[in-house]
Amino acid sequence: MFMRMYENFSGCRVLSYCVMSNHFHLLLEVTPVPDSGISDEVLLERLMALYSEKHVEGVRVELSAAREEERKMTADNLDKKGDILLRSEEIRAPYLKRMHNLSLFMKGLIQRFTRWFNRKHERTGTLWEDRFKSVIVESGTAARTMAAYIDLNPVRAGMVSEPAEYRWSSYGEAVGGGQKGNGKKAREGLVRACMSHRGYGFDAECWKEVSRIYRRAMGLALGRKTSNFKSQTSRKTGISKNEAEVLESEDNETVLPDLDLAAMLRQRIRYFTDGAIIGSKGFVNDAFAASRERFSDKRKDGARRMRGAASAAKDHLWSARDLRVGV
């Protein structure tokens, strides 16, 4: 899959995804460049994700020659040494600038897919109508909610009745194993999406724990029982034992905060595509302050309460945009 190729090349990590018939959704973490930089060895390893062995070997030979000349330089010819150093960086620069960068990740992915699709269907020209939309998402509740919203796309579209049945999604890959039969990448991404606020990394070993949480969250969103637990509905509250267990447990912050917020995921939420920034009130206001010059002088803060189909999230999530209801 092209998405995984660019993930391995760029250093951007896919947390959740869903490929639909005419569009796709991605929840990405744009990881920072390591403090120690990217060594030649790591660079060449990443190049293997996108380029042929012949191309990578050519880059390796060029870099090796430049580095060898660099080592031969002495303090008596610093000017020449500077030229050699610049040459080694010139070799690396075209590749490094495309790493750890959201816009270039999306540009490369879309272009590669378009070329493949055009060859396969013997067509030419562009494939996508508009430029991609991006939303900054806070870790914790916002990231978990966004991940579940993405994985529930085929259910909302009426394509499947259960998210696990859709193979072109992060949850479908995590459960079904994906092309390589283990679903490790998808599991790592969902673990990170659900638990990064607790310090979890991309650890597939934590999938058993996180899958239970994530499955419950989507079960509540669909208004269904989860398959792993026997549900007994209380006549007094109308809430199943399983739902009550989720809502009252100490781990409740690791799933969607309440039934109303879970239920809103059954609907299309424009804030998740057009909201610009999604997260807690403090997170949105901090992001607003950091990019104050992009807003008019009349605007005093960034956080806007969600309305319409997303009104259930108003006490948990905020948006940087005040979107019109019913549009």
C-alpha positions as CSV (number, residue, x, y, z in Angstrom):
1,M,0.0,0.0,0.0
2,F,1.4,3.4,-1.0
3,M,0.4,4.8,2.4
4,R,2.7,2.4,4.2
5,M,5.5,3.1,1.7
6,Y,5.4,6.8,2.4
7,E,5.0,6.2,6.1
8,N,8.3,4.2,6.2
9,F,10.0,6.8,4.0
10,S,8.9,10.0,5.7
11,G,8.8,9.2,9.4
12,C,5.2,10.5,9.6
13,R,3.1,7.8,11.3
14,V,-0.4,6.7,10.4
15,L,-2.6,6.3,13.5
16,S,-5.9,5.7,11.8
17,Y,-7.1,5.5,8.2
18,C,-10.0,4.6,6.0
19,V,-9.9,4.4,2.2
20,M,-13.4,5.0,0.7
21,S,-14.5,4.7,-3.0
22,N,-13.7,8.3,-3.9
23,H,-11.7,9.7,-1.0
24,F,-9.7,8.7,2.1
25,H,-9.2,9.8,5.7
26,L,-5.9,9.7,7.6
27,L,-5.0,10.5,11.2
28,L,-1.3,11.2,11.1
29,E,1.3,12.0,13.7
30,V,4.1,14.2,12.2
31,T,7.0,13.0,14.3
32,P,9.9,15.5,14.8
33,V,13.3,14.9,13.3
34,P,15.5,13.1,15.9
35,D,17.7,15.4,17.9
36,S,20.7,13.5,16.6
37,G,19.6,14.0,13.0
38,I,19.2,11.3,10.4
39,S,22.3,9.3,9.7
40,D,23.3,8.1,6.3
41,E,22.4,4.5,7.3
42,V,18.9,5.5,8.3
43,L,18.5,7.6,5.2
44,L,19.4,4.7,2.9
45,E,17.1,2.4,4.8
46,R,14.2,4.8,4.4
47,L,14.9,5.3,0.7
48,M,14.4,1.5,0.3
49,A,10.7,2.1,1.0
50,L,10.2,4.2,-2.2
51,Y,13.1,3.6,-4.5
52,S,14.6,0.6,-6.3
53,E,17.7,-1.1,-5.0
54,K,19.6,0.3,-8.0
55,H,18.7,3.8,-7.1
56,V,19.5,3.4,-3.4
57,E,22.8,1.8,-4.2
58,G,23.7,4.8,-6.4
59,V,23.0,7.2,-3.5
60,R,25.0,5.0,-1.2
61,V,28.0,5.1,-3.5
62,E,27.8,8.9,-3.9
63,L,27.5,9.4,-0.2
64,S,30.3,7.0,0.6
65,A,32.6,8.8,-1.8
66,A,31.7,12.2,-0.4
67,R,32.2,11.1,3.2
68,E,35.6,9.4,2.3
69,E,36.8,12.6,0.8
70,E,35.6,14.5,3.8
71,R,37.6,12.3,6.1
72,K,40.8,13.0,4.1
73,M,40.6,16.7,4.5
74,T,42.9,18.4,6.9
75,A,42.7,21.7,8.8
76,D,45.1,23.2,6.1
77,N,42.4,23.1,3.4
78,L,39.2,24.0,5.1
79,D,37.8,25.7,2.0
80,K,38.0,22.4,0.1
81,K,36.6,20.6,3.1
82,G,33.6,22.9,3.1
83,D,32.9,22.1,-0.5
84,I,33.0,18.4,0.2
85,L,30.7,18.8,3.2
86,L,28.3,20.8,1.0
87,R,28.3,18.0,-1.6
88,S,27.4,15.4,0.9
89,E,24.5,17.5,2.2
90,E,23.4,18.2,-1.4
91,I,23.0,14.5,-1.9
92,R,20.9,14.1,1.2
93,A,18.9,17.4,1.0
94,P,16.3,16.4,-1.6
95,Y,15.3,13.4,0.4
96,L,15.5,14.9,3.9
97,K,13.2,17.9,3.0
98,R,10.4,15.4,2.2
99,M,10.6,13.7,5.6
100,H,8.7,14.7,8.8
101,N,6.5,17.0,6.7
102,L,2.7,16.7,6.4
103,S,2.2,18.6,3.2
104,L,5.0,16.7,1.3
105,F,3.8,13.4,2.7
106,M,0.3,14.0,1.3
107,K,1.7,15.4,-2.0
108,G,3.9,12.3,-2.5
109,L,1.1,9.9,-1.6
110,I,-1.5,11.5,-3.8
111,Q,0.9,11.8,-6.8
112,R,2.1,8.2,-6.5
113,F,-1.5,6.9,-6.2
114,T,-2.6,9.0,-9.2
115,R,0.2,7.7,-11.4
116,W,-0.7,4.1,-10.5
117,F,-4.4,4.6,-11.0
118,N,-3.9,6.3,-14.4
119,R,-1.6,3.5,-15.6
120,K,-4.1,0.8,-14.4
121,H,-7.1,2.4,-16.1
122,E,-5.3,3.9,-19.1
123,R,-6.2,7.5,-18.4
124,T,-4.4,10.8,-17.9
125,G,-4.8,13.9,-15.8
126,T,-5.6,14.7,-12.2
127,L,-7.6,12.4,-10.1
128,W,-8.6,14.5,-7.1
129,E,-10.8,17.6,-7.3
130,D,-9.6,19.5,-4.3
131,R,-6.5,19.9,-2.2
132,F,-6.5,17.8,1.0
133,K,-7.9,19.3,4.2
134,S,-6.0,19.1,7.4
135,V,-7.1,19.5,11.1
136,I,-4.7,19.7,14.1
137,V,-5.9,17.2,16.7
138,E,-4.9,17.0,20.3
139,S,-3.9,13.7,21.9
140,G,-6.3,12.1,24.3
141,T,-10.0,12.4,23.8
142,A,-9.7,14.3,20.5
143,A,-7.3,11.8,18.9
144,R,-9.4,8.8,20.1
145,T,-12.6,10.3,18.9
146,M,-11.1,11.2,15.5
147,A,-9.7,7.7,15.1
148,A,-13.0,6.0,15.9
149,Y,-14.8,8.5,13.6
150,I,-12.5,7.5,10.7
151,D,-12.9,3.8,11.3
152,L,-16.7,4.2,11.4
153,N,-16.8,5.8,7.9
154,P,-17.9,2.7,6.0
155,V,-20.6,1.9,8.6
156,R,-22.0,5.4,8.3
157,A,-22.0,5.0,4.5
158,G,-24.0,1.8,4.8
159,M,-21.2,-0.3,3.2
160,V,-20.8,-2.7,6.2
161,S,-22.6,-3.2,9.4
162,E,-19.4,-3.7,11.5
163,P,-16.2,-1.7,11.2
164,A,-14.1,-4.8,11.4
165,E,-15.7,-6.1,8.2
166,Y,-14.1,-3.3,6.1
167,R,-10.6,-4.3,5.1
168,W,-9.4,-0.9,3.9
169,S,-9.3,0.7,7.3
170,S,-7.0,0.8,10.3
171,Y,-9.4,-1.3,12.5
172,G,-10.1,-3.7,9.7
173,E,-6.4,-4.2,9.1
174,A,-5.6,-4.5,12.9
175,V,-8.3,-7.2,13.3
176,G,-7.9,-9.0,10.0
177,G,-4.1,-8.8,9.7
178,G,-3.7,-6.8,6.5
179,Q,-1.6,-7.8,3.5
180,K,1.3,-9.3,5.6
181,G,-1.1,-11.1,7.9
182,N,-0.3,-9.5,11.2
183,G,-1.7,-6.0,11.1
184,K,1.2,-4.8,13.2
185,K,1.4,-1.3,11.7
186,A,-2.4,-0.7,12.2
187,R,-2.2,-2.0,15.7
188,E,0.7,0.3,16.6
189,G,-1.1,3.3,15.2
190,L,-4.3,2.7,17.1
191,V,-2.4,2.1,20.3
192,R,-0.7,5.4,19.8
193,A,-4.0,7.2,18.9
194,C,-5.8,5.9,22.0
195,M,-3.1,6.1,24.6
196,S,-0.4,8.6,23.6
197,H,-1.6,10.9,26.3
198,R,-0.5,8.2,28.8
199,G,2.9,7.9,27.2
200,Y,2.3,4.9,25.1
201,G,4.3,4.7,21.9
202,F,3.8,2.7,18.7
203,D,3.7,-0.6,20.7
204,A,1.7,-3.4,19.0
205,E,2.2,-5.5,22.2
206,C,-0.4,-3.3,23.9
207,W,-3.0,-4.0,21.3
208,K,-4.9,-6.6,23.4
209,E,-5.6,-3.9,26.0
210,V,-6.3,-1.1,23.6
211,S,-8.5,-3.2,21.3
212,R,-10.9,-3.9,24.2
213,I,-11.2,-0.2,24.9
214,Y,-11.5,0.8,21.2
215,R,-14.0,-2.0,20.4
216,R,-16.1,-0.8,23.3
217,A,-16.0,2.8,22.2
218,M,-17.2,1.9,18.7
219,G,-19.8,-0.4,20.1
220,L,-21.2,2.4,22.1
221,A,-21.1,4.7,19.0
222,L,-23.1,2.1,17.1
223,G,-25.6,1.6,20.0
224,R,-24.6,-2.1,20.1
225,K,-23.3,-4.6,22.6
226,T,-19.7,-5.5,22.2
227,S,-19.1,-9.2,21.3
228,N,-16.9,-9.9,24.3
229,F,-19.3,-9.1,27.0
230,K,-22.8,-10.4,27.8
231,S,-25.1,-7.4,28.0
232,Q,-28.0,-7.1,30.4
233,T,-30.2,-4.0,30.1
234,S,-31.5,-2.2,33.1
235,R,-35.1,-1.4,33.0
236,K,-34.6,1.6,35.2
237,T,-31.9,3.3,33.1
238,G,-32.1,1.7,29.7
239,I,-28.3,1.4,29.7
240,S,-26.8,-2.1,29.3
241,K,-24.5,-3.5,31.9
242,N,-21.7,-3.4,29.4
243,E,-22.3,0.3,28.6
244,A,-22.5,1.1,32.3
245,E,-19.3,-0.7,33.0
246,V,-17.5,1.4,30.4
247,L,-19.0,4.7,31.6
248,E,-18.3,4.1,35.3
249,S,-14.9,2.4,35.1
250,E,-11.8,4.1,36.2
251,D,-10.5,3.7,32.7
252,N,-13.4,5.7,31.3
253,E,-11.0,8.5,30.1
254,T,-9.5,6.0,27.7
255,V,-12.7,5.7,25.7
256,L,-15.2,8.2,24.5
257,P,-16.4,10.3,27.5
258,D,-20.1,9.4,27.5
259,L,-22.9,7.8,25.5
260,D,-23.9,11.1,23.9
261,L,-20.4,11.8,22.5
262,A,-20.2,8.2,21.3
263,A,-23.6,8.4,19.6
264,M,-22.6,11.5,17.7
265,L,-20.1,9.4,15.7
266,R,-23.0,7.8,13.9
267,Q,-23.4,11.1,12.1
268,R,-21.2,13.1,9.7
269,I,-19.3,15.8,11.7
270,R,-18.0,18.7,9.7
271,Y,-15.7,19.9,12.5
272,F,-13.5,16.8,11.9
273,T,-12.8,18.0,8.4
274,D,-13.2,21.7,8.5
275,G,-12.6,22.6,12.2
276,A,-8.9,23.6,11.7
277,I,-8.0,22.6,15.3
278,I,-9.8,20.1,17.5
279,G,-9.1,19.5,21.2
280,S,-9.6,20.9,24.7
281,K,-10.4,24.5,25.2
282,G,-6.9,25.2,26.4
283,F,-5.3,23.4,23.5
284,V,-7.2,25.3,20.9
285,N,-6.6,28.6,22.6
286,D,-2.8,27.9,22.8
287,A,-2.7,27.0,19.1
288,F,-4.6,30.2,18.3
289,A,-2.1,32.3,20.3
290,A,0.8,30.6,18.5
291,S,-0.7,31.6,15.1
292,R,-2.4,34.9,16.1
293,E,-1.3,36.7,12.9
294,R,-3.6,34.5,10.8
295,F,-6.7,35.8,12.5
296,S,-8.4,39.2,12.5
297,D,-7.8,41.7,15.3
298,K,-11.4,41.4,16.4
299,R,-11.0,37.8,17.4
300,K,-10.0,37.5,21.1
301,D,-9.6,33.7,21.5
302,G,-9.5,30.6,19.4
303,A,-11.8,28.0,21.1
304,R,-15.3,27.7,19.6
305,R,-18.0,25.5,21.1
306,M,-19.2,22.7,18.8
307,R,-22.8,22.8,17.6
308,G,-25.3,20.8,15.6
309,A,-24.4,17.2,15.1
310,A,-21.3,17.7,17.3
311,S,-23.1,19.4,20.2
312,A,-22.6,16.3,22.4
313,A,-18.9,17.1,22.4
314,K,-19.3,20.7,23.6
315,D,-18.0,19.9,27.1
316,H,-15.1,17.8,25.9
317,L,-13.9,19.1,22.5
318,W,-13.6,22.6,21.0
319,S,-12.9,23.8,17.5
320,A,-11.0,26.7,16.1
321,R,-13.9,27.4,13.6
322,D,-17.5,28.4,14.2
323,L,-19.2,26.3,11.6
324,R,-22.7,26.9,10.4
325,V,-25.3,24.4,11.5
326,G,-27.2,22.4,8.9
327,V,-24.7,23.0,6.1
